Amino acid sequence: MDSVGLVHPGAMGAAVGAQLASAGTPVRWVSDGRGPATRRRAEAAGLVECARLDELAECSTILSVCPPAAAREVAASVAATGFEGVYVDANAISPEHAREIGTRFAHRDGVVVVDGGIVGPPPKKPGTTRLYLSGDARAVAGARDLFSPTELRPIVLNGPIGQASALKLAFASYNKLTYALAAQAYALAAHHGVFDELRDLAGDVLPDTPFGRPDSLVSAGQRAWRWEGEMAEIGAACAEASIPDALLRAVEAMFSRWSDYKDSDEVTVAQLLAALHVAN
């Protein structure tokens, strides 16, 4: 039976791995250099432990789900092994970086790179999360079939490496910027003592948005350490397309102010808004 090697089982990766494992596909992960939180997620997801990356390279497919800034380093590490299968990069990276990863494996006989983009939360139920795929038609079809029995809905794009990443980043540029805009607005309102009034107004006018639900900023603050890197990738993609990237760079800087709240269960909206104030 085909097996999947997963690098690395963070919140999203572990959820994707759990879907594959539940569908009957053996999923392996590398414990070397990983902390206890990663081990807990991997065990809860039903993943099989490997001690080293060389062991993971024996899998027929390797799936990379990691912070955007680490995507190319992870690909380089896998390329340095004897891996001879399908490498699915499902990270929020620019089309240029997706193509760079494809080029990194180009000299390796038997290795095919598939570009992937995950849109939605960690998959746990139907209809919430999509996996867009582009690249070599045969490898893409294989990846689609691999995920078809899971709650992660695979969607094939008939185009080269870079298309799935472009679609993912285009969606993320709107979705994540709405949180930044909401935070900016509430920070201004709080400074002038009209936070509650803005919350009531936004709740009436735009109830199903981060602006109408300021409590949703907590989850953004917890994930901002990843979103910061994602903004950098979106900025790079915009620059490559000759589209102004200043807005993305500003939001990247904004999310960097929330990096201390990584995965914090105790962070509050008030703390996040206070962190946005620039010292004079």
Legacy VTK file of the C-alpha trace (Angstrom):
# vtk DataFile Version 3.0
C-alpha trace
ASCII
DATASET POLYDATA
POINTS 280 float
0.000 0.000 0.000
1.152 3.539 -0.741
2.315 5.490 2.293
2.575 9.213 2.965
5.365 10.983 4.780
4.210 14.151 6.527
6.475 17.100 7.297
5.530 18.429 9.789
2.464 17.633 11.926
1.509 21.083 13.157
-2.156 21.925 13.711
-2.992 21.811 9.983
-0.567 19.039 9.059
-1.728 16.753 11.858
-5.370 17.255 10.865
-4.589 16.436 7.231
-2.560 13.406 8.320
-5.425 12.241 10.522
-7.774 12.363 7.532
-5.456 10.199 5.449
-4.871 7.761 8.324
-8.625 7.447 8.945
-9.086 6.645 5.257
-6.614 3.762 5.559
-3.427 5.369 4.225
-0.362 4.829 6.443
1.085 8.226 7.382
4.572 8.627 8.838
6.247 11.545 10.553
9.799 12.307 11.725
10.318 12.747 15.462
13.936 13.907 15.254
14.145 17.520 16.412
10.425 17.824 17.166
8.979 18.798 20.543
6.418 17.137 22.844
3.519 19.139 21.382
4.266 17.730 17.922
4.446 14.220 19.348
1.060 14.634 21.016
-0.520 15.834 17.777
1.049 13.010 15.762
-0.082 10.338 18.204
-3.604 11.752 18.379
-3.736 11.744 14.565
-2.683 8.094 14.340
0.616 8.775 12.588
3.530 6.318 12.542
6.812 7.575 13.965
10.077 7.596 12.028
13.334 8.480 13.733
14.969 10.200 10.748
14.068 11.896 7.490
15.865 9.166 5.519
13.242 6.703 6.756
10.428 9.033 5.710
11.959 9.181 2.234
10.915 5.549 1.723
7.280 6.708 1.405
5.732 6.943 -2.056
4.424 10.453 -1.334
5.788 13.192 0.888
3.409 15.936 1.949
4.881 19.207 3.190
2.621 21.283 5.462
4.754 23.746 7.382
5.110 27.493 8.063
5.690 29.315 4.755
9.154 30.516 5.711
10.312 26.918 6.185
8.894 25.450 2.950
12.042 25.753 0.840
14.288 24.484 3.635
12.034 21.452 4.118
12.113 20.760 0.373
15.905 21.013 0.354
16.132 18.525 3.237
13.928 16.022 1.414
15.865 16.542 -1.840
19.047 15.592 0.010
17.641 12.119 0.788
17.037 9.210 -1.559
13.356 10.082 -2.027
11.898 8.888 -5.346
8.201 9.679 -5.291
5.645 12.487 -5.434
6.428 15.578 -3.385
3.291 17.578 -2.581
4.111 21.059 -1.334
0.897 22.298 0.293
2.303 25.460 1.839
1.238 29.095 1.533
4.115 30.161 -0.687
4.429 32.385 -3.736
4.167 30.868 -7.230
7.838 31.741 -7.748
8.856 29.796 -4.646
6.620 26.884 -5.688
8.417 26.757 -9.035
11.760 27.003 -7.222
10.865 23.901 -5.225
9.921 22.135 -8.453
13.306 23.040 -9.928
15.087 21.745 -6.844
13.839 18.232 -7.594
14.180 18.501 -11.384
17.535 16.691 -11.420
16.152 13.729 -9.471
14.869 10.827 -11.571
11.546 9.543 -10.305
10.609 12.633 -8.263
7.572 14.654 -9.325
6.492 17.844 -7.543
2.833 18.768 -7.097
1.869 22.303 -6.109
-0.832 22.401 -3.443
-2.813 25.088 -1.652
-4.991 24.395 1.396
-7.907 26.780 1.866
-9.934 26.585 5.064
-9.455 25.380 8.646
-7.839 22.075 9.680
-10.169 19.511 8.054
-12.432 17.721 10.517
-15.823 17.730 8.812
-17.154 17.874 5.241
-17.414 21.112 3.310
-14.912 23.240 5.230
-11.502 22.721 3.606
-10.184 22.418 0.060
-6.859 21.276 -1.360
-6.090 22.820 -4.743
-3.564 20.925 -6.870
-1.577 21.849 -9.981
1.406 20.555 -11.912
2.142 17.261 -13.660
-1.257 15.843 -14.675
-0.535 12.241 -13.685
0.936 13.144 -10.292
-1.880 15.595 -9.612
-4.458 12.892 -10.409
-2.707 10.561 -7.977
-2.768 13.206 -5.247
-6.446 13.841 -5.940
-7.231 10.144 -5.592
-5.220 9.981 -2.377
-7.341 12.671 -0.738
-10.702 11.835 -2.316
-11.803 9.527 0.555
-11.070 12.252 3.136
-12.883 15.352 4.372
-10.205 17.458 2.647
-11.730 18.121 -0.770
-9.122 17.913 -3.574
-9.660 20.195 -6.570
-7.492 19.889 -9.682
-6.353 22.993 -11.543
-5.328 22.256 -15.120
-2.158 24.281 -15.023
1.520 24.218 -14.057
3.250 24.406 -10.708
2.444 27.791 -9.194
-1.272 27.933 -10.006
-2.446 26.282 -6.777
-0.152 28.514 -4.745
-1.388 31.610 -6.579
-5.024 30.766 -5.874
-4.286 30.055 -2.209
-2.444 33.354 -1.753
-5.056 35.361 -3.654
-7.736 34.055 -1.297
-5.554 34.514 1.791
-4.676 38.090 0.826
-8.334 39.054 1.195
-9.255 36.746 4.046
-6.391 37.585 6.384
-6.332 41.291 5.559
-9.895 41.542 6.877
-8.553 40.620 10.323
-5.818 43.240 10.064
-8.293 45.926 8.989
-10.646 45.009 11.831
-7.802 45.145 14.347
-6.705 48.552 13.041
-10.234 49.917 13.320
-10.794 48.585 16.844
-7.387 49.828 18.030
-8.327 53.318 16.864
-11.772 53.092 18.456
-10.339 51.809 21.747
-7.837 54.672 21.836
-10.721 57.154 21.655
-13.024 55.277 24.047
-15.601 54.117 21.514
-14.713 50.405 21.256
-18.139 49.198 22.434
-19.935 51.582 20.100
-17.899 50.387 17.098
-18.517 46.754 18.045
-22.286 47.370 18.157
-22.236 49.262 14.859
-20.104 46.678 13.046
-22.170 43.843 14.516
-25.323 45.349 13.022
-23.886 46.301 9.631
-21.292 43.534 8.976
-22.187 40.720 11.395
-20.473 37.849 9.585
-17.014 39.407 9.347
-14.061 39.853 11.720
-15.178 43.507 11.939
-18.587 42.402 13.230
-17.065 39.764 15.521
-14.000 41.309 17.220
-13.593 38.256 19.456
-12.386 36.449 16.328
-9.222 38.551 16.525
-8.042 36.216 19.293
-7.631 33.328 16.858
-5.809 35.664 14.462
-3.422 36.673 17.232
-2.711 33.051 18.061
-1.846 32.297 14.429
-0.106 35.557 13.534
3.332 33.924 13.809
2.386 31.928 10.692
0.379 34.660 9.022
3.375 37.008 9.148
5.291 34.663 6.837
2.238 34.248 4.657
2.012 38.017 4.174
5.657 37.999 3.080
4.845 35.341 0.467
1.798 37.259 -0.766
3.911 40.407 -0.963
6.504 38.550 -3.017
3.798 37.218 -5.326
2.391 40.720 -5.821
5.834 42.156 -6.538
6.443 39.410 -9.086
3.153 40.334 -10.768
4.018 44.077 -10.696
1.174 44.715 -8.236
1.793 47.129 -5.319
2.834 45.173 -2.237
3.020 47.973 0.362
-0.262 46.947 1.980
0.945 43.354 2.414
4.244 44.535 3.921
2.366 46.734 6.388
0.145 43.849 7.477
3.213 41.608 7.763
4.645 44.152 10.205
1.332 44.304 12.062
1.185 40.536 12.528
4.788 40.556 13.759
3.558 42.556 16.753
1.476 39.555 17.792
4.249 36.959 17.569
4.531 36.720 21.362
1.013 35.290 21.495
1.807 32.174 19.450
-0.865 29.542 20.187
-1.690 31.312 23.465
-4.919 30.242 25.153
-4.929 33.325 27.357
-4.445 36.224 24.923
-7.242 38.815 24.867
-8.483 41.271 22.278
-7.360 44.122 24.532
-3.786 42.770 24.576
-3.718 42.415 20.792
-4.967 45.945 20.250
-2.493 47.359 22.774
0.342 45.624 20.914
-0.466 47.628 17.780
0.411 50.979 19.320
3.721 52.334 18.074
5.927 53.817 20.790
6.784 57.478 20.190
LINES 1 281
280 0 1 2 3 4 5 6 7 8 9 10 11 12 13 14 15 16 17 18 19 20 21 22 23 24 25 26 27 28 29 30 31 32 33 34 35 36 37 38 39 40 41 42 43 44 45 46 47 48 49 50 51 52 53 54 55 56 57 58 59 60 61 62 63 64 65 66 67 68 69 70 71 72 73 74 75 76 77 78 79 80 81 82 83 84 85 86 87 88 89 90 91 92 93 94 95 96 97 98 99 100 101 102 103 104 105 106 107 108 109 110 111 112 113 114 115 116 117 118 119 120 121 122 123 124 125 126 127 128 129 130 131 132 133 134 135 136 137 138 139 140 141 142 143 144 145 146 147 148 149 150 151 152 153 154 155 156 157 158 159 160 161 162 163 164 165 166 167 168 169 170 171 172 173 174 175 176 177 178 179 180 181 182 183 184 185 186 187 188 189 190 191 192 193 194 195 196 197 198 199 200 201 202 203 204 205 206 207 208 209 210 211 212 213 214 215 216 217 218 219 220 221 222 223 224 225 226 227 228 229 230 231 232 233 234 235 236 237 238 239 240 241 242 243 244 245 246 247 248 249 250 251 252 253 254 255 256 257 258 259 260 261 262 263 264 265 266 267 268 269 270 271 272 273 274 275 276 277 278 279
